[in-house]
Amino acid sequence: MRARVMRGALTAALAACLLTACALSAPSSSPSATRQPTSSASSPTPTPPPDPAVDAVAAMSVTEQAASVVMGHIPGTDPATLRAYMQSAPQGAPLGGFILMGGNIGADAAQVRALSDALTLDPALPPLIAIDEEGGVVRRLPWDTLPGGQGLHAFDLTQTEQVFAQRAALIAETGANVNFGIVADVPADASSFIYSRALGADPDSASSRVTAAVDGEEGVVLSTLKHFPGHGAAPGDSHHSIPTTAMTLQQWQAGDARPFVAGIDAGAELLMFGHLAYTAVDAAPASLSARWHEIARDELGFDGVTITDDLGMLTASGVPEHQDPVSNAVAALRAGSDMVPMVAGSTAETAPQMVAGIVSAVDDGRLGADRLRDAAERVMRLRMQAAAGR
C-alpha cells in the first residue's frame, strides 16, 4: 500500500475516532441531566488488527530471522547452483534476498526468469530479487534500450512516468520484484560521478521526476530511492572511498532532501542508504548512522524497508574499520537498516558468514534481538506484498 494511502486512511480513522469520542462524551442538553462518572471498563482499548508479518517472524528462529535480512549475490546462471546458494546459511535458513548482476543475466528474459524461479524456494513467500536497472549508464538487461538518468532530463513528467512503467515491465518479465533504479541524488555540478545517473540537476526537477518514476513502477516492481541522503553534496565515488561533506542538516533539508521526500510521499517501498558522510550530522557513513535512520523514520516519515548500498563497497573504501563485511552488516542493522546486501567481493561463503555473524551479535548483545526482529518484520511485509502481486 502506498504511503500516502496509508496516511490518508490513518487520518480518516483518527478523525472518525475523535468524532465518535466527541459524540459519546457530549453532555446532555437537558438541564436535569446528571454527569455520570466515567468507567475505564466501559471504554476497552481496541484490539489492533493481526499482522501476518509479525506472526511469521515470531515463528522463526534467530538464525532464520538473520538470514531473512541478508541479500546475497554470487555470479553465474546455473539455476541449481543459485538455488543451493539461497539455502546455504546455517541450519539451511533461506536468504531473504538476492541481487541480480550482469553475471546472472542470460540471453533473454526467459533465461533470467528461470534463474529467478530457482532462487524462489517457496513461491508463497518469494525472496526480494533486486536488480540495478536505472537505464542509461547503469543497466543489467542488455535489451533495455529505454533512456535513464541524464537521458530523461529533456522528457516531461508524463513521458518519464511512461519510461519507468515500461522498464518495470521489462524487469517483471525476468522475475525480479525490486528495482534499485530511482536515483534521487542532486548532483552539485556536471563533474559529479552521479550526474549522468541523476534524474534531475536541481532539487525541483529531481523531485518531480522521482515522483514520476515511483508512479511509473507502482504495481509492477517495488521502488527504491537511492542514495540517501544524497551523493550530490559529497564529492567522490563511494565505490572506492567514503565521500564526505560538511553540509548542515538545515542546508540538506532545504535542497538535497527534497527528491527523497518526494519519493517517500509517492510511496517508494525501499530507501537505500549510501556510504557517504555528512560530518555536521554524523561522522559515520549514512549506511551505518543511527542518526540518519532516525531522520528518515521520524522526520521524513519513511515506514518501508531501509537497505544499505552494497556492503562490499565499504570493504573497498580503504578504511580499516570497514574491512569486515560481517561487522559492517551488524553495524548497519544496529544503526537501523532492515536489509544488508553484499555484492563486491562476495563469494558463496560470504552470506552464510554474515548470517552467522548476525546471530552471534544477538547472542552476545551487540545487536538487540528486538532490532533484528523489527528488521525481519519489515522485510517480511515486503515479501508478502511481492507474493500478493502488489
RAPE-V828545 format. One record per backbone hydrogen bond with DSSP energy under -1.0 kcal/mol. CO is the residue of the C=O (numbers start at 1). NH is the residue of the N-H. If there is no record, write none. Layout:
co,nh
CO,NH
CO,NH
//
This chain:
co,nh
2,6
3,7
4,8
5,9
6,10
7,11
8,12
9,13
10,14
11,15
12,16
13,17
14,18
15,19
16,20
17,21
18,22
19,23
20,24
21,25
22,26
30,33
39,42
40,43
51,55
52,56
53,57
54,58
55,59
57,60
61,65
62,66
63,67
64,68
67,70
67,96
69,340
70,97
71,342
72,99
78,82
79,83
80,84
81,85
82,86
84,87
85,88
86,95
89,92
90,93
96,128
97,72
98,130
101,104
102,105
108,112
109,113
110,114
111,115
112,116
113,117
114,118
115,119
119,121
122,125
128,98
129,177
129,178
130,100
131,133
131,180
135,138
138,134
138,135
141,144
143,145
148,151
149,152
150,153
152,155
156,160
157,161
158,162
159,163
160,164
161,165
162,166
163,167
164,168
165,169
166,170
167,171
168,172
169,173
171,174
171,176
172,175
177,222
178,131
179,181
182,226
183,199
189,192
192,195
194,197
194,198
196,150
202,206
203,207
204,208
205,209
206,210
207,211
208,212
209,213
210,214
211,215
212,216
213,217
214,218
217,220
217,221
222,179
223,270
224,182
225,272
226,184
227,230
228,274
231,234
237,240
237,241
243,277
245,279
248,252
249,253
250,254
252,257
255,258
257,261
258,262
259,263
260,264
261,265
262,266
263,268
269,305
270,225
271,307
272,228
273,309
274,276
274,287
276,286
277,245
278,281
278,282
285,288
286,289
289,293
290,294
291,295
292,296
293,297
294,298
295,299
295,300
296,302
305,271
306,338
306,339
307,273
310,313
311,315
312,316
314,317
319,322
320,323
324,328
325,329
326,330
327,331
328,332
329,333
330,334
331,335
332,336
332,337
339,308
340,71
341,311
343,346
349,353
350,354
351,355
352,356
353,357
354,358
355,359
356,360
357,361
358,362
359,363
360,364
361,366
361,367
368,372
369,373
370,374
371,375
372,376
373,377
374,378
375,379
376,380
377,381
378,382
379,383
380,384
381,385
382,386
383,387
384,388
385,390
386,389
//
